[in-house]
Amino acid sequence: MSYQFGLGSLLRTPPKRRCFISYHHADEQAVRNFIQVFSVAGEIFSHRALGLEMEPDIVNSHDTDYVMRRIRERYMADTSVTIVMLGQSTWKRRYVDWEIAASLRNAPNAPANGLLGVHLPGFSRDLHQYPSRFDANLTPLGSAQVDCYARWIDYPANDFVLTEAIEAAFQRRRTHAHWIANSAPRFAYNRQ
């Protein structure tokens, strides 16, 4: 099924997707604002986010395999798109790396989540870095191809921009899964 988007109106409104929100806790207020505008008031998507509705670092372990499994089971099991909120220090956070890794993991009965980055206000690609696992999915390594699995958008100016981006990320789960890059070692610690 395809959706056509245009400047006029949606020919067919895509379903409301359930999204996992990955972010650095330093950006928590901006993330809460994003969720309030687009998930709660705008009803563009349903959200799940570690730390916003639950106790911070609720999965408390040094075993990264265990932490990733618990994140997938408890917080990502019913999501289909992961939105990475890109702030100044997002690239440093080990939990963001682990959440992206868990999002990209294909299972027989559960395809990887679509992956969408959203630049938070004040983010500048010239001044800040993307999380390395997210960046690896933007441009396939060692390839002359320009296609990839993940996409990013600037902070959405309206509901339509975000709706279109989420739906595109959802559709790429089937059409672009062969571009997933998820073999890098996981962060053991936060970056400095």
C-alpha positions as CSV (number, residue, x, y, z in Angstrom):
1,M,0.0,0.0,0.0
2,S,1.4,3.4,-0.9
3,Y,0.5,6.8,0.4
4,Q,0.6,9.9,-1.7
5,F,1.5,13.2,-0.1
6,G,1.1,16.6,-1.6
7,L,0.8,20.2,-0.7
8,G,-3.0,20.0,-0.9
9,S,-4.4,17.3,1.3
10,L,-3.5,13.7,2.0
11,L,-5.1,11.4,-0.5
12,R,-5.1,8.8,2.2
13,T,-4.3,9.4,5.8
14,P,-1.7,6.9,7.1
15,P,-2.5,5.1,10.3
16,K,-1.2,6.5,13.6
17,R,2.1,4.7,14.3
18,R,3.5,3.7,17.7
19,C,6.9,5.3,18.0
20,F,9.8,4.7,20.5
21,I,11.5,8.0,21.4
22,S,15.3,7.8,21.9
23,Y,17.0,10.9,23.4
24,H,19.7,12.3,25.7
25,H,18.3,13.3,29.1
26,A,19.9,16.7,28.7
27,D,17.2,17.4,26.1
28,E,14.3,16.1,28.2
29,Q,12.3,19.3,28.2
30,A,12.6,19.7,24.4
31,V,11.5,16.1,24.0
32,R,8.6,16.6,26.3
33,N,7.5,19.6,24.3
34,F,7.8,17.6,21.0
35,I,5.7,14.8,22.5
36,Q,3.1,17.3,23.8
37,V,2.7,19.0,20.5
38,F,2.8,16.1,18.1
39,S,1.8,13.0,20.1
40,V,-0.6,14.3,22.8
41,A,-2.2,17.4,21.2
42,G,-1.5,16.6,17.6
43,E,-2.2,12.8,17.8
44,I,0.3,12.2,15.0
45,F,1.8,9.1,16.7
46,S,1.6,7.2,20.0
47,H,4.8,7.3,22.0
48,R,6.9,5.2,24.3
49,A,10.1,6.6,25.9
50,L,12.4,5.2,28.5
51,G,12.6,7.7,31.4
52,L,9.6,9.9,30.4
53,E,6.7,7.8,31.7
54,M,8.9,5.5,33.8
55,E,11.7,5.7,36.3
56,P,15.0,6.8,34.8
57,D,17.3,3.9,34.0
58,I,14.7,1.4,35.0
59,V,16.8,-1.3,33.3
60,N,19.7,-1.2,35.8
61,S,22.4,-3.6,34.7
62,H,25.9,-3.6,33.2
63,D,25.1,-6.5,30.9
64,T,24.3,-4.8,27.6
65,D,22.6,-7.8,26.1
66,Y,20.3,-8.0,29.1
67,V,19.6,-4.3,28.9
68,M,18.8,-4.3,25.2
69,R,16.6,-7.4,25.6
70,R,14.6,-5.7,28.4
71,I,14.3,-2.4,26.4
72,R,13.0,-4.4,23.4
73,E,10.6,-6.5,25.5
74,R,9.3,-3.7,27.8
75,Y,9.4,-0.5,25.7
76,M,9.8,-1.4,22.0
77,A,7.7,-4.6,21.6
78,D,4.7,-2.8,20.2
79,T,6.5,0.1,18.3
80,S,7.3,0.2,14.6
81,V,9.4,3.4,14.3
82,T,12.1,4.8,16.5
83,I,12.5,8.5,16.5
84,V,15.9,9.7,17.6
85,M,15.7,13.2,19.0
86,L,19.0,14.8,17.9
87,G,20.4,17.3,20.3
88,Q,23.9,18.7,21.0
89,S,25.1,15.6,23.0
90,T,22.8,12.8,21.8
91,W,25.7,11.1,20.1
92,K,27.5,10.6,23.4
93,R,24.8,8.6,25.3
94,R,25.3,4.9,25.5
95,Y,21.6,4.3,26.0
96,V,20.9,6.0,22.7
97,D,23.3,3.7,21.0
98,W,21.7,0.7,22.7
99,E,18.2,1.8,21.8
100,I,19.2,2.3,18.2
101,A,20.9,-1.1,18.1
102,A,17.7,-2.7,19.7
103,S,15.6,-0.9,17.1
104,L,17.6,-2.2,14.2
105,R,17.5,-5.8,15.3
106,N,15.5,-8.0,13.0
107,A,13.7,-11.0,14.5
108,P,11.7,-13.6,12.6
109,N,8.4,-12.3,13.8
110,A,9.4,-8.7,14.4
111,P,11.1,-6.6,11.7
112,A,13.4,-3.8,12.7
113,N,11.9,-0.5,13.6
114,G,12.0,2.3,11.0
115,L,14.6,4.9,12.0
116,L,13.9,8.6,11.9
117,G,16.1,11.4,13.4
118,V,14.6,14.7,14.3
119,H,16.9,17.7,14.8
120,L,15.9,19.5,18.0
121,P,15.8,23.3,18.0
122,G,19.4,24.6,18.0
123,F,20.9,21.5,16.4
124,S,23.4,22.2,13.7
125,R,24.8,19.4,11.6
126,D,28.0,21.6,11.2
127,L,28.5,21.8,15.0
128,H,27.1,18.5,16.3
129,Q,27.5,14.9,15.5
130,Y,24.9,12.1,14.9
131,P,25.1,9.0,17.1
132,S,27.5,6.7,15.2
133,R,25.0,3.9,14.8
134,F,22.4,6.3,13.4
135,D,25.0,7.8,11.1
136,A,26.1,4.4,9.8
137,N,22.5,3.9,8.6
138,L,22.4,7.3,6.8
139,T,25.2,6.4,4.3
140,P,26.0,2.7,3.6
141,L,29.7,2.2,4.4
142,G,31.9,1.3,1.4
143,S,29.1,1.8,-1.1
144,A,28.7,4.2,-4.0
145,Q,25.0,4.0,-3.4
146,V,23.2,7.0,-2.0
147,D,20.3,5.0,-0.6
148,C,20.1,4.1,3.1
149,Y,17.8,2.9,5.9
150,A,17.6,5.9,8.2
151,R,16.4,9.5,7.5
152,W,16.5,12.7,9.4
153,I,14.4,15.9,9.3
154,D,14.7,19.3,10.8
155,Y,12.3,20.0,13.7
156,P,8.9,19.7,12.0
157,A,7.1,22.9,11.1
158,N,3.8,21.2,11.0
159,D,1.9,17.9,11.5
160,F,2.1,17.0,7.8
161,V,5.9,17.0,7.7
162,L,6.1,14.7,10.7
163,T,3.3,12.4,9.5
164,E,5.0,12.0,6.1
165,A,8.4,11.3,7.7
166,I,7.1,8.7,10.2
167,E,5.2,6.9,7.5
168,A,8.3,6.9,5.2
169,A,10.3,5.4,8.1
170,F,7.6,2.8,8.6
171,Q,7.6,1.8,4.9
172,R,11.4,1.6,4.7
173,R,11.2,-1.3,7.2
174,R,10.2,-3.5,4.2
175,T,11.7,-1.7,1.3
176,H,15.2,-0.8,2.7
177,A,15.9,-3.4,5.5
178,H,18.8,-4.7,3.4
179,W,20.6,-1.4,4.2
180,I,20.6,-1.8,8.0
181,A,24.0,-1.4,9.5
182,N,24.0,-2.7,13.0
183,S,27.3,-4.6,13.5
184,A,29.4,-2.0,15.3
185,P,30.3,-2.8,18.9
186,R,27.9,-1.2,21.4
187,F,29.0,1.6,23.6
188,A,30.3,0.4,26.9
189,Y,30.3,3.9,28.4
190,N,29.0,7.4,27.6
191,R,31.3,9.3,25.2
192,Q,33.2,12.4,26.5
